[in-house]
Amino acid sequence: MWIGARAGGIVGKGFLLFAGILLISGMDLSDSRAGETISLTDAVQTALSRNPLLHAASQSVQAGKEGLGASRAGYFPQISASYQNLVGNGFMGFFLFPGYNSYDYEILTVSLSENIYDFGRREARVAKSREEAGKFRWHREVVFQNILQKTEGTYLRLLSTQYEEMAAEQGVADAQAHLAIAKNRFQNGEGIRLDVTQAEVNLEAARLAAINARERRQSLQASLARLLGLSPQKHPLVAIDPPPYFSSEPVDLSRDVATALKERPDLKEMESLVEQKKTALRLVRDQNLPKLTAVAQYNLAQLPYGALPMPVVPTNSSFFSTYAVGGVVSIPIFEGGQLVHEYGRAHAKLKETEYRMDDARLRVEKEVVQGALKVETARKRWDVARKDLERARENDRLVEQSFQVGGARSLDVIDAQTALRKARAEEAATRYGLARAEIGYQHALGILKPPDVLSGKRVTK
């Protein structure tokens, strides 16, 4: 996995392969834990195809598209039709013509209206819907980046914890071997009972460390399964990827802050929201302007004989049609101050969003600065942890040899084994802590992409 790829031709440059093999015990992770093995690439692909939050964000995008289509309907004529089948005692009612029999008459009405000119309100509604649809698209990208970061981060935590568990198990094996030596020396009269007791206490401490590491590994397996949209109970997952690649390129805050302000999808989502609020303000303002609408209506009625007791209207059961064509001008004059208050509310909402946008830029800059500090600190921690592990191994070897010939106490061996156990766990934690810091930094820049382990690069969606 490539970690630390950045924008502007940085991808694929300046990377060093971590040349160590499995530094803990030489064991293969693929068969050391019970569960379903999964690579980082497969984990990411599964998360991006099954995670419910990403599916929900995709549906929001679809809703935005449908909303944009609905707003564009205002450019087209509106046609409606109604059909009435009524029974009454004469067309004009009982009070005007008492004594007439009941008649069944049918009326078909077709209406057509077209917005001729509304001083840009129709265009503003479309623009508002377009910005809303863009906001949904960027929100999906935000969810995509978050799921990607959480999946890779959790995978690496699981990988680190698996190494820590193996280190703890190796610590149990070391403690058991030391206990066997202590017992053998005591039985041969070369040691004391205190050495055996201390070795037994050391063994129990090593077992407790293994139990705690196992619990952390199982908890992370459940978290990873949830991110992948799988049942945590039915799908215990085992990370199998080898140690990752790390970026050796120094952090350039000036460049990276500019990249983040340009690439971060949450900022682009906020920008879409600001534009949406501006359009909403313009739309409320335009409500004070006149509106011109063209109207056409056609009526077709079938009236039974005798339904209309007037000689000028045919009543021979034939169809009787009328039409009307004209225009309507609507001018708002006074609505109790509603439009004034709506304009004030829309203006306040716009200013609120703009201030939130300013805060979001500061937040992004802060996250880049903090991410850079984490990367630099993680590099130093891993370098120190590797050196500590080598020293702890050498110290454990020398103390164990000295104890076998009576040159060291049992407590010295226990201290050396405890130090080695902690050094192993710390090396694994800092190694994958650096990988997580690199991933977090790419997330802070807004350029995190799914990994392509085979090509050793990151690929786009």
Order of alpha helices (4+ residues) and beta strands (2+ residues): beta-beta-alpha-alpha-beta-beta-alpha-alpha-beta-beta-alpha-alpha-beta-beta-alpha-alpha-beta-beta
